[in-house]
Amino acid sequence: MKSKYAAGSILKYGSLILGVIAAILPILVVFFASFKTGTEYTTTGPLTPPSDWTNFENFKRAFVEGNMLNGFKNTVIILVISIIGTTLIGSMVAFVLNRFKFRGSKLILGAFLLATLIPGVTTQVATFQIVNALGLFNTMWAAIVLYLGTDIIAIYIFLQFMNSISVSLDESAMLDGASYFTIYTKIILPLLKPAIVTVIIVRGIFVYNDFYTPFLYMPKTELHVISTALFKFQGPYGSEWEVICAGIMLAIIPTFIAFISLQKHIYNGLTSGSVK
Amino acid sequence: MFSKLSYRTQRIIIIVSFLIVPLTLLAIFSFLPVANMFWYSVTDWNGYSEKEFVGLENYITVFTDPEYFRVFGVSLYYFFATFVQMGIALYFATILSFKVRFKNFFKGVIFFPYLLNGVAIGFMFLFFFRPDGALDTVLQMIGLGDFAMHWLGNPDIINVSLAGTSIWRYMGFNFIIFLGAISSISGEIYEAAEIDGANRWQQFRYIIMPSIRIIISLNLVLAISGALSAFEIPYIMTGGANGSATFVIQTVDTAFKYGKIGLASAMAVILLFIVIIVTVLQKRFFSEED
């Protein structure tokens, strides 16, 4: 019995360690390379750690020459505006659809439901013409408006959460003479806080990592976000992998910090955000 | 000022004012593109010309010209990869739902890749797969040096490499969803099973599997649409070269590189239909079962 347990343990931890290696190795070799000098990169193997851990030259080049600094700035602007917008839009729709039953309310809910079936990548062919016609092509608004207009998940998360906020809270506020608007801003919004955290996380991950929206709609260099700025490394630094690796690390570090500090929220957010 | 109005008037004002912006956005950016896409798909539009009605010609091209329907074959790699991905995810989720040392560490590391930026992942694996790169070096270290090859240069293997990258990227998501579902099973059930002498495999087979069956099938459906819409990883890494173009890469190139908006729209409509059919089938199938 005991040896059977031991064998099971070895299998269990062995496979877990294998999983950890598979997850970390690709990141680790990039991390190593990002500190190497050009000659060091060509003369040492990928698994050899860099000789000088304080060589930040590649990072400097990726940051400044590689336009990553500008990319971070644009990403943050788009991220902040679209998250605030998503929270407002999602909570407003959820408030109205959850609290008021009116003619057409089912239809509107159905319309939002139906929209989740449409895979975003496929419709870009036609969306592009609309964005272009609105004069938003090559402006930051293209990304912002698309993130706001096609974000149905947030509405779902808020709708689900609204069910748990008792209507009696609204009613007692109404007895005190509060307007519906006051109920929304003073009662509903504060109580939605856990759902707002979920929405920020789910959307934050999506927007930070999104590639095709900025790639298609904001090709102008000044408008590059992290994804597209990094994507541009391919040509000019094609042979300088140590600089590309520094760029990769720069894109990963904010994610890593966010993950370490928000771990619990991220797990919960993804689990509740995925159940439609 | 607002509160002076009767609740009836307030209600109307709030319904209209709260819904007008979201509904406008929904109409313009979700439904209008779909409607336009249907219309473009029966024209020969190139983005500038007059739109001329060509009937089903574009659809016929997609299904008869090997250059276009060949890419469906590439989806099979991603489709198959999804099963591998879900298998691995289920395995780790099951293991980590029992007592394990350093549980949070393992959970975090296995999940983390899912959070990473797609371009960063694409470049990371371009680096990883390079000749004499990390993968080849590791293979040599463990005595499998003969297996080293041009992971992205060999047309026979390129899609396997790319689908493998896609597993690395998305497995953490399935893992965390499965882990959440498994953890919500009450501990008492396991205890009761253990008293009855059920071993780990039996616990997995008769307790875990039945209670997460629905989540698994939901993820499988997402996987089918995901396999068909595979885009980022192959586009970033190879641009669709060497026989690695997926259906979406082909669509995007047809539209934006070659300016054949009509043809590209037909391709997009086909993909949209497949995804909707799969989703509706799944919904029907599972709502009947419950």
Interface residues (C-beta under 8 A of the other chain):
Chain A: G8 K12 Y13 S15 L16 G19 V20 A22 A23 I24 L25 P26 I27 V29 V30 A33 G45 P46 L47 I89 M92 V93 F95 V96 F100 F102 I108 A111 F112 A115 L117 I118 P119 V121 T122 T123 Q124 V125 A126 T127 F128 Q129 I130 V145 L146 L148 G149 T150 I152 I155 M174 G177 A178 S179 Y180 F181 T182 Y184 I205 Y208 N209 F211 Y212 L216 I226 S227 T228 L230 F231 F233 Q234 W241 I244 C245 G247 I248 A251 I252 T255 F256 A258 F259 Q263 I266 Y267 L270 T271 S274
Chain B: F2 S3 L5 Y7 Q10 R11 I14 I15 F18 L19 V21 P22 L23 L25 L26 I28 F29 S30 F31 L32 P33 V34 N36 M37 Y40 G47 I88 Y91 F92 I95 L96 V100 R101 F106 G108 V109 I110 F111 F112 P113 L115 L116 N117 G118 V119 A120 F123 M124 F125 F127 F128 R130 D132 G133 A134 T137 V138 M141 W168 F173 I176 I177 G180 R200 S225 S229 F231 E232 I236 V248 T251 V252 A255 F256 I261 A264 S265 A268 L271 L272 V275 I276 T279
